[in-house]
Structures are given as C-alpha cells and as structure tokens.
Amino acid sequence: MKKPIIISVFFFLMASSLFPQAGYSEISSMPGAFSRLGFGARGIGMGNAMSSITEGNLVSYYNPALSAFQQDNSFAASYSFLSLDRTLNFLNFTKRFELKSKSQDTAKRQVRTPGLSFGIINAGVTKIDGRDNQGMQTGDLSTSENQFFLSFSNRFSEKLAIGLAVKFYYFKLYEKITTSGIGFDIGALYTLNERMNLSLVLTDLNSKYKWDTAPVRQESGKTTENKFPIGKKVGLSYRIPEYKIIASAEFEGYGKGANFLRFGAEYNIYDQLFLRGGIDKFNLSNKDYPARPAVGFSYFKKLSGFIAGIDYAFVPEPYSSSGEHILGINVNF
C-alpha cells in the first residue's frame, strides 16, 4: 500500500509543473537571488523545507544550528544542469564534535555537541554576447556571483541547539565592476519530542552590495547600495520511523510581496535508497507566482572506511524550455 501512495505523490508533483507563467514579485529583482534557490540535490529535492531536519547529510545553509546534529563527517558537492548558459554549483563540509564536561560525577556529566559547517555557492551566466555602441561584437561576457559561508553551532541540551553563520558575498558583474559584502544568519532548533523538531531562522542580516561604476564610467560613475531582503523562517519536521518517512513544512517571510510556504518529504524505500518530493515557494502574497515542485532521490553505498552516495533532483522552470537537473555526490567518513 505504501508504494502506490508514494508513486501517486510523485505523479502529483510532476503534474504540478504545468503551472502558468510566473507573476512578478519584488523579491525576484532584489540582490542575492541566487542564494535563495536552495542548496544541493537533497534540499532542493525536498522543496528546501530543511531548516528543522536533523537526519542525514546536513547543511548549515538552511539553519546554522543544524551542524551540531551531523553524524560523522559529511562532504557534498553538486552541479546543476541549466539552460540559457547558466551555472549553479554547491560545495559543503559539515562536522560535529563531542566535548564532555569536566564534572567528576559521571551521572551529571553532559556531552556538548558543537558543530562546524562551511560551503560555497557559485552561480553565473556565460556566453553573453558583448557589443559596442555601434552594435559590433566585442566578445563573450560572463558573470560570477558567489557566497562563502562558515557556521558554528552548539547543542546546549538534548532539546536546544543554536547556531551562527557568517556569509561572504562576491559578485563580478563586468570587467572592473565588482562588489562584495558580509552578512549573518542566526538559527535555533528545538526538539519538541522524539518525532518533532521546531526551527527558527533569520537570514541575511546586514547583507548588501555596494557598487561603484567609476572604473568604467569615470567621472559619470555612481556609487549605489543594494540591501538583501531579510528572511524570517519557521520550520516543523515530523519523523515516522516505523515507515522510514520524514515530512517537513516551513514558512519564510520577506515582505516585498513574498511570504512562502514549503513542504517536503523523504522516504527510505529500500536499504540505502531514498526518494524525495517537495514544493517550494508557494507564495501566500502573490497567487500568480508559481510554486516550484521538485522530486529527487539518493543512493548510498558502504565502502572501505567511508560511505559514498549520489544525489539527484529535478525542478521545472517556468521561463525555460527545460527543467533544472541537480546531480551531487556525498562522502561520509
């Protein structure tokens, strides 16, 4: 009975890709859009509803508090196959430490579990047709936008973990036109019971780009500042261990006509094979803005001294002739 249900859910998600063209939302034109698309095949395949999930390979991108729950060391890399000469790549390492208190009373000795996570998101567009004022070709242009993040977290008790992430942005737009910025994420995770987790996250505090066009336009150059929207996120996850299922839901508000709901689920259907589905960006403030359904899977293989895995996710895109394919690898050691 379980397999037909999962298959039906997957067909529903695929059918959901037939949504109308996207309506405009101010959040789409604000800086840092590439950093709000999700991280890696697992997260994107679950609709990015990941801020309260503490099982499997974890990434502090979704919640700085998560790294304290990572089992073993996790290294992950993902590459996205996109149309229109776009690129989107991910790299992450997450590790948990166990530090015992110096209490002489073994019964009262508590184990603190700090965690560390760092990663990179790289996005860009290549083969842009460059032309001068006369319309003559000057060669191909490209852009490169990057986020480098480093997060620390600590599990203060069996129920509460808090984390902080520092994010460095670097954007190369055109020749000498570049900018950079630093922002912060703050996150907390609270274990309600053995099955349920609750998460709270604030993203992109202080994140902004400062542009100076003087290197290209000389005296007519200008200096401008673009602030990133601050995200406020609340997540809830529920484990059903007897059926090997994890389900999650999340709300993220930005204002600017963008208040999103997300849903995701993961099913350990057989041994080391996991199936996933989710819906991202269900916009409560703009009904014309299409949600982003997603599906994916992972398969892991135990090898000598480590576990290797492959991840895949698919997301339809409203303005492209083809969807987004994300392929990733995982190594746990």
N, C-alpha and C positions, 0 to 999 in steps of 0.2 A: 504493500500500500504506500510505503514511503517514497519509492522511486517514481511512481506515477505523479505524486504530488510535486516532487522536485522538477520533473520534466515539464509539468503544466506551468510552474512558476517561470521556468526558463523561456517557454514559448510566449508567455505573457510579457516578459521583459523585452523580447525581441520584437513583438508586435508594437510595443510602446514606442519604438524608434520611428514610427510613422506619424510623428507629431508635426504640427505646422511649423513654418519658418519662425525663427526666434523674434520676439518683440524686443524693443530697445529697453535697456535698463542702465542707469547711470554707472552702476558698478562695473560694467563691461569696459568702460573707457577710462577707468581710474588706474593709476600706476600699480605695477606688481601683479597684473592679471595672470601671468604665467605661474606665479607661486600659489595661486588659488585653484589650480586644476587638479590637485591631488598629488600623491607620491607613490610611485611603483605600481606593479600589476596587482598586488593583493589589495591595497587600499582602494584603488580606482575600481577594481572589480567588485568591491562591496559598497559602491556608491559613496566612498570616502566617509562613511559613518564609522570612524575608527577611534575616536577620542576616548572611548571607555572600554575598549577591548584589551585584555591583558594576556591573551593566549597567542601562541605562535610567534612569528618574527615581528618585532615591534619597531616603530619609527617615531622618534620624538617630534617629527613634523606635525603629527596630529595632536599631540599633547606632550609637553615637556616632562610630565610626571611618569610617562609610560616606561622609560628605560629601566626603572627600578624593578620591573616585573619580568625583564627578559631572562629567558633560560639559556645558559651557555653564552657564547659569543656569536653574534649574527652579522654576517656581511652580505649585502644585497646590492645588485646593480640592475638597472632596467633601461631598455631602449624603446622608444616609441616610433612606430612606422606611421608617418603622417603625409597627407597630400600637400600640394602647394609649396613644396620645398621648405617645409618647417621641420624643426628638430625639437625634441624634448627628451632629456635624459636624466637619470637619477642614480645616485650612489649613496650608500649608507652603511655605517657600522654602529652597532649597539652592544653594550656590555654592562652586566650587573656585577656589583661587588658585594661581598658579605663581610661585615665588620661586627665582631662580638664585643659587647661591653666588658669592662674590667671587673664587674661585680663578682665577689667571691661566692655568692650564693647562686649555685647553678640553676635553681628553680626560678630565680628572678632575673637571670641573665637574658637580655634581649638581643636579638640579632637585627642590626640595622642593615638595610639593603640600598645603598646608593647606586645610582646608575649613570652611565655616560653614553651619549649618542652624538655622532656628528655626521654630516652629509652634505651633498651638493645637488642642486637642481640647475640644469643648463637648458636654456631654450633659445631659439633664434630662427631666422629666416635667411636662406641663401639664394643665390642666383637672381637677385633683384636687378632689373635692367636699369643701369645708370645712364643718364643723358644730360647734355649741357643745355644752355639757353637756346641753342639753335636746333635742338632735337637730335643732335648727333650722339651716337653711343659712346660712352666713356669707359665701359667695362661693367662687370658684375659687382654688385654691392652685397653686403651681408650685415646682419645684426647679431649681437650676442648678449643675452641677459642671464645673470647668474645669481643664485642665492647659496651662500655657505652658512651652515648653522652648526652650533655647538650647544648642547644642552646638558644640564646636570639635574638630577632628581634624587630624592631621598624618601624612603618609606619609613615614616616616623612611627608607625604602629602597624598592626595587622590589617587595619582598615584604611589608613590615610597615607597618601603619597603626594608630594608637592614638587614641582619642577620649574626651572627657569631656562629659557633658550635665548642665546644671543645670535642674531642673524646679520650677516654682512651681504649687502647687495652691490653688484657691479653691472653696469649696463653700457655697452659700447654700441652707440647708435650709428654714427657716421664719421669716418676718418678721425678727427681730433675731438669729436663731440662725445664725451663720456661722462658718466656720473656714478656716484656710489652713495651708500647710506647704511646706517646701522639701526636695527630695530630689536624688539624684545617680545617674547611670548611668555606668558605665565599660565601654568596649568595645575590642576589638582584632580585627584581621583580618590573616590571614597567607595569602599566595598560595603554595600548595603547588607548582603548576605552571601552565602556560598554560590549563588546563581547570578546575582545582580550587581552591577557597578554603575556609579554615577560620576560624571566628569564635568568640570567647569574649566573653560579656557578663554584667555584673552590673547589676541594675536596682533602683531604688527604695531605694538606700542612704539612711538617715536620714528617709525619707518617713513622715509621720504627721499625723494630725488631732488637734487639741486642742479639745475642746468645753466651752463654758460656758453653761449654761441659766439662769443668774441673770437675764438681761434679760427672760425670760418668766416664770419661776417664783419670782422674787425670793429670799426667804430660803431656800426649799427647793431652790434651784438647785444643781447639782453641776458639778464640773469632771472631765472624763474625757479619756483619751488613747487613741487607736487607731492602732497602728503598721501600716504597709503590709507585706505579705509581701515578702521579698527574693527576686528571681528570679535563677537561675543558668542561663545559656543557652550551649549549644554547637551550632554550625551547620556544615553542609557543603554546598557547592554544586558542581555539575558542568556545564560547558558542552559542548555538542555543536555546534560552529559549522557543520559540514557539513550538519546538518539543522535549523539555526536553533532549537535547543531549549536551554533552561536548566532543570535539575532541582535541587531542594534538599530537605534534610532537617534537622530540628532537634530538639533535646531541651531542655526547660526544666523545672527542678525548683524547687518552692516548699516542699516538705514539706507539712504540713497536708493530707495525702491527695491531693496534686496534683503529679504528675510527668507532663508532657505530651510527646507526640511530635507533630511536624508534618511534613507533606510538601506540596510544591508543584511545579508545572511551568508553563513558559511556552513557547509555540510561535509563532514568527513565520511564520504560514501563508502570508501573501501581502503583499508590499511593506510597507506600514505598518500592517497588521492583525495583532494579536497575540491569541491565545487562551490562557486560563489555567484551571487547576484545582488544587484542593488539599484537604487535610484538616487541620483544626486541632483541638487539644485531645483527642487520643487519650490518655486518662488511664490510665497504667500502674498507678496506685494504686487506682483505683476503676472496675471494669469496667462498672458501671451508669451511669457518667457518659458521656453520648453524645458522640461526636466531631462536629465541625461541618464537613461537606463544603461546598465553595464552587466556583463557576465564575465566569468573567468574561472580558472582552475589552477591548482598546483599539484605537483607530484614530487615526492622526496624519496631518496634512496640512501640507505645507510652504507657507507664505505668504511675503509680502514681509518679509524680515528676521527671521522667527521661525517656530517650528513649533507648531501648535495641535493638541491632542488631546482625545479624550473617552474616559473610562473607565467601565466598569460591572462590578458584581459582584453575585452573588446568594448568600445563605446561608439555609438553612432554620432555623427556630427551633422548639424543642420545645414551648414553652408559648404559642405564638401561632397564631392562625388563618391568618396569612400570614407569609411569609419576610421577610428583610431585603434591601432593594434599595439599593445604594450607587451613586450617579451622581457622576462627577467630571469636572473639566476640568484640562488641563495646558497650560502655555505654556513653551516653551524658547526662550531668546534670548541 
